């Protein structure tokens, strides 16, 4: 069973399926929800397997998100929709674009990662120290990764909004540090606490899926995609957005100087949604 979150907006002009980053439960982000409601966009999100009460799906790949979203859309009576993903949710949004072309009308990725085997991309270059450690554990195998994540779980299990910027350490630059305050910091801390409250399985499966072949070819996507990426991003560096913009078929690039991993979304949610509405 997948746990879905639905804004249930009456008479929407568009339904948007939102893929959250990692580790997060799929809870709806208040600034995004506000921007969507203003534009009469129905927002649907869900916890990927093992997150937020969603049942496990061991061995899942990125492509499996398409079947999950298709099941949710069918249950909610939704035929046509846009899809959008941030950070680790970006590849899952692209999976829907690639594998549900009869249903997905447009896609956006925000600070989304490129495939691990992306030709010509140094995947780890420019990432903060914590990411370098995490993905070294991915390379070392599932046992090493589980140990690393369980150690990180201890920090995230009780993190508060006031602590979230410090908890991210070398993963954030000045642009992100400036926005990790107030309501957004409280939301992010709550989401991370919930994501690891029952273990690290969802996070582990996300990491393993990112390392494996995604299960589809980004060059074969046949729906419009916009790639949003900032150059002050230490979680998913700028080169990932550049690679996706060059290799996702028909992609339009919004590569923004001065924006970070979180700040690009918070600063541009309205613009991103307007782009999706423009068709």
Residue, then its C-alpha position, 0 to 999 in steps of 0.5 A: x500500500x502506498x500512502x498518498x497525500x491529496x490537496x483535493x482541490x475542487x475543479x482544478x485546472x491541472x493535477x500535479x504529482x509531486x515527488x519529494x526528495x530523500x529521505x522524506x515521506x511525501x508530505x505536502x510542502x506548505x509553500x508549494x501547496x500555497x502556490x498550487x492552490x493559488x493557481x487551482x492546481x491539485x497537488x498529489x504526493x505519496x511516500x515511496x515504498x518504506x517511507x511514511x507508512x508505505x509498504x516496502x518494495x525491496x529491490x525497487x528501481x527508479x522506473x517502479x515509480x511509474x507503476x506506483x503513480x499509475x496506481x495512485x492516479x487510477x485510485x483517484x480517478x485521474x487520467x492526465x496529469x503533470x509530474x514534478x520531482x525535487x532532488x532524489x524525486x527528480x529521477x522518479x518524475x522523469x520515470x513517469x514522463x518516460x513510462x506514462x506518456x499517455x498520462x503525463x502531459x509535462x514534467x519538471x525536475x528541481x535540483x534533480x540528480x542525473x543517472x549514476x552512469x551518465x556518460x561524461x559526468x563526474x557524478x560526485x564532483x562538487x558534492x558536500x562531504x556528507x554526500x561523498x561519504x554516503x555514496x562511498x557507502x553505496x559503492x561499498x555495498x548494502x551492508x556498509x550503506x545500512x551502517x552509514x544510514x543508521x548512524x545518520x538516522x541518529x542525528x535526523x530522528x530528533x532534529x528540529x527546525x533550528x538544527x536542520x541547517x547545522x545537521x546538513x553540514x557541508x551539504x549546503x552553501x550560503x543560498x540554502x543556509x539563508x532559506x533554512x529558517x522558520x516554517x520551511x526549516x520546521x517542515x523539513x525537519x519534521x519530514x526528515x524525522x518522520x522519514x527515519x522514524x521507523x528505520x532507514x529502508x526507504x532511504x536505503x532503497x532510494x540510494x540503491x535505486x539511484x546507483x543502479x540502472x534507472x530502468x528507462x532511457x532519459x533520451x527517449x522521453x517524449x513529453x515536455x520537460x523543464x530542468x531547474x538547477x542552481x549553481x550553488x548546490x552542494x547536494x546535486x551539483x550544477x553539472x547534473x542539471x547541465x547533463x540532464x538539460x543536454x540529454x533529456x530529449x526536448x528538455x528546456x533548461x532553467x539553470x539559475x546562478x546563485x540558487x542552491x538545492x533548496x532555495x531554487x524551489x522556494x524562490x521559484x515555485x510560482x514560476x515553475x508551476x506557471x511553466x507547467x501550466x503553460x503547456 
